[in-house]
Amino acid sequence: MSALDGYWAKYDATLARVRQERPDTFAKLKAILDSFEPPSSGDAFFPGGADDDLADALHDAGWELRFVEGSYVYIARHPSTGAKLHHVEGDLYDRTKAVQA
């Protein structure tokens, strides 16, 4: 297996964990995503660039999504916990505190 094959296998496994574990808070989602790659400029990070992406996995895990610009800027909210995040080109920002304030 090449390094590139290993990267995509880990990418797919991370999305599978989101679907399987169905995280309902930002902290739980961040724990999954941080196992793939540490944050860059946001609170968490997950790159795009594949046919399957984080938005699809979040939707499958029960999050509600509202796309703001293309497929790379969106807001996601978990309906039962009120957890909220903002996704901008792979960087994720925890907006839950802003909702509860």
C-alpha positions as CSV (number, residue, x, y, z in Angstrom):
1,M,0.0,0.0,0.0
2,S,1.4,3.4,-1.0
3,A,1.4,6.4,1.3
4,L,-1.4,7.9,-0.8
5,D,-3.5,4.7,-0.4
6,G,-2.9,4.8,3.4
7,Y,-4.0,8.4,3.5
8,W,-7.3,7.7,1.7
9,A,-7.9,4.6,3.8
10,K,-7.5,6.6,7.0
11,Y,-9.8,9.4,5.5
12,D,-12.5,6.8,4.8
13,A,-12.1,5.2,8.2
14,T,-12.5,8.6,9.9
15,L,-15.8,9.3,8.0
16,A,-17.0,5.8,8.9
17,R,-16.3,6.5,12.6
18,V,-18.4,9.7,12.3
19,R,-21.3,7.7,10.9
20,Q,-20.9,4.8,13.3
21,E,-20.3,6.8,16.5
22,R,-22.8,9.5,15.6
23,P,-21.2,12.2,17.8
24,D,-23.7,14.7,19.1
25,T,-21.4,17.3,20.5
26,F,-18.5,19.2,19.0
27,A,-16.1,17.7,21.5
28,K,-17.0,14.2,20.4
29,L,-16.7,15.1,16.8
30,K,-13.4,16.8,17.4
31,A,-12.0,13.7,19.1
32,I,-12.7,11.7,16.0
33,L,-11.3,14.3,13.6
34,D,-8.2,14.9,15.6
35,S,-7.3,11.2,15.2
36,F,-7.0,11.9,11.5
37,E,-5.2,15.3,11.6
38,P,-4.7,18.0,14.2
39,P,-6.4,21.3,13.9
40,S,-4.9,24.0,11.7
41,S,-6.4,27.4,12.3
42,G,-9.8,26.3,13.6
43,D,-10.9,24.2,16.6
44,A,-10.8,21.1,14.5
45,F,-9.9,20.2,10.9
46,F,-10.9,17.7,8.2
47,P,-9.9,18.2,4.6
48,G,-12.2,17.8,1.6
49,G,-11.3,16.7,-1.9
50,A,-13.1,13.3,-2.1
51,D,-16.4,12.1,-3.4
52,D,-17.4,11.3,0.2
53,D,-16.9,14.2,2.7
54,L,-17.5,15.4,6.2
55,A,-20.8,17.1,5.3
56,D,-22.2,13.8,4.1
57,A,-21.0,11.9,7.2
58,L,-22.4,14.6,9.5
59,H,-25.8,14.4,7.7
60,D,-25.7,10.6,8.1
61,A,-24.9,11.0,11.8
62,G,-28.0,13.1,12.4
63,W,-26.7,16.7,12.0
64,E,-28.7,19.3,10.2
65,L,-26.6,21.3,7.6
66,R,-27.1,24.7,6.0
67,F,-24.7,25.5,3.2
68,V,-23.7,29.1,3.0
69,E,-21.3,29.1,0.1
70,G,-20.7,26.1,-2.2
71,S,-19.9,22.8,-0.4
72,Y,-17.0,24.2,1.6
73,V,-18.8,26.7,3.9
74,Y,-21.6,25.4,6.0
75,I,-23.2,25.5,9.4
76,A,-24.2,22.2,11.1
77,R,-26.4,21.8,14.1
78,H,-27.2,18.7,16.1
79,P,-31.0,18.7,16.7
80,S,-31.0,16.9,20.1
81,T,-28.0,18.6,21.8
82,G,-28.0,22.0,20.1
83,A,-24.3,21.6,19.3
84,K,-23.3,23.9,16.4
85,L,-20.3,24.2,14.2
86,H,-19.1,26.3,11.3
87,H,-17.1,24.7,8.6
88,V,-14.9,26.8,6.3
89,E,-12.7,25.0,3.8
90,G,-11.8,22.2,6.2
91,D,-11.5,24.2,9.4
92,L,-14.3,23.6,11.9
93,Y,-15.2,26.1,14.6
94,D,-17.3,25.3,17.7
95,R,-20.2,27.6,17.7
96,T,-22.1,25.8,20.5
97,K,-21.1,28.4,23.1
98,A,-22.4,31.2,20.9
99,V,-25.8,29.5,20.7
100,Q,-26.1,28.9,24.4
101,A,-25.0,32.4,25.5
